[in-house]
Amino acid sequence: MVLPFAPAHMFKGRLGAANAIVVVNVALLAIKAYVALLTGSISVLATMADSCFDLLGGLLAHFGIKQGSARRDADHNYGHEQIENLFSLGQLALIGVTALLVVLEALRRLYYGEAITVAGADLALMAIAVVAPVGLYFYLSREHEEHGGAALDAAKNNYFSDILQNSAVLVGLFFSQMGMPQADSFAALIVAALMFRVVVIASKRPVDELLDASPSPEKMREIRASISSFKGIRGFENLRVRTIDGKVCIDVRVRLTGKTSLAQTRKTVDALKAKIRKDVPGVKEVLVEVTA
């Protein structure tokens, strides 16, 4: 994603993706605030609130990615990568609270039958708000595929939901303009449901990583098969696997075949690590403990 007023490197990599989130959300917030002010639409207000949290999430993602990339120190021997997961969960919690408030307000308006006023210009502006997240979604998908990261994963899922949300709002405004004001409240309920969906889907990965959950059974089978097929060991035990920042970290104890020198043991361990990395995609770190 390159904007004419910004240097190309500003939107490269994970930090660049966080910058793009902030820039796009500032523009979307301006559009939605203007439409909400003119129409009083609860569905537009809902997506505007969601964009506020997207903007906050972009700022948190920028900080989280920057801090997570910092080198390990005396107080954080394993680095700072888990901070990204904390910020992702913080953003998702805010989205969930907002969705609940939207549901309550939409139900109140349905009960009291409040009407809104929608002009053609309002529909045109909301159409722009539908198109912008489409470009951002494909951009974030590409950056996440290349660089990984929990924050980008959460943002990518969120913007797919934003496309559906803004589309529902556009439809709701159209039918409200046609004389069916309750359509706006129904659109707001759809927006809230999509927000809850994002919370449920996007929270799984950061929660799993913070709790050191094992990868999928398929991934575990790949790892066991790779170790088992290595010729230089008699067996292995105490296999522990977790995921950090989307990358697999493996800790295993192996039994070598026969007596070997220290130099030969190191050579065997290095060969095992290289084999695991070759056989299993996404492996970041392999720790091997040798036992007799």
C-alpha positions, 0 to 999 in steps of 0.5 A: 500500500503506497500513498502519494504523500508518504514515502514507500518504506512507511508502509513496508513490513509489520510496522508499515502495516500498523502505519497503514491501519492508522492512516486508513482509519483516520480517513474512515473516522472522518467519513463516518463521523460526518455521516453520523452527524448528518443522519443520526444513524445508529449503524453508522455510529456503531461502525464509527465506534469500531473504527475508533477501536481499529485506530486505537488497535493500530496504535497498539499494534504499532507499539506492540510490534515495536516492543515485541521486536526488541532484543531479549534482556536481563529481565526478559530472557525469552524476548518481548514477543508476547506483548503483541498478544496482550495488545491484540486481546486488549483491542478485541476486548474493546470491540466486544464491549462496543458491540454490546453497547450497540445491541442495547441502543439498536434494541432501544431504537426499535422499541421506540421507533426512532426515524433517521434522515438519509441523503444521497450524499450520505450513501455515496460517502458510506460506499467509500467506507465500504471500498477502503477496507477492501484494499486494506484487507488484501494489503494486510493479508499479504503483509501477514503472509510475509511477516506473520504476527498476532497483531496483523492477524487480528487486524486482518480478521477485523477488516474482513468483518469491517467490509461486511459491516460497512456493506450492511450499514450501506444497505440499512441506510438505503432502505431507511431512505426508502421509508423503512427507518427500522432497517438502520437498527437491524443493520446495527444489530448485524454490525454488532454480530460481526463484531462479536464474530471477530472477537471470537475468531481473532482471540483464539490465537493470542490466547493459545500463545499466551497459554503455551498451547501446543500446535495442531495435531497435524503439526505435532505429527509432523514434528514427531515423524521428523525426529523419529526418522532421524538416524542418529538417535535411539529415541526421544522423550519429553517433547514440548512444543509451543507457538510464539508470534506464529512460529513453532518452538520445539524442546525435546530430549533425545537418546543418542546411539552408542558413545560419542565424543562431545564434537560428534554429539554437537554435530548430531544435534545440529543435524537434527535441528536442521532436519526438523527445520527442513521437514516442518514449516514455520519452526523458529527454534529447536532446543535439544537435550541429550541423554544417555 
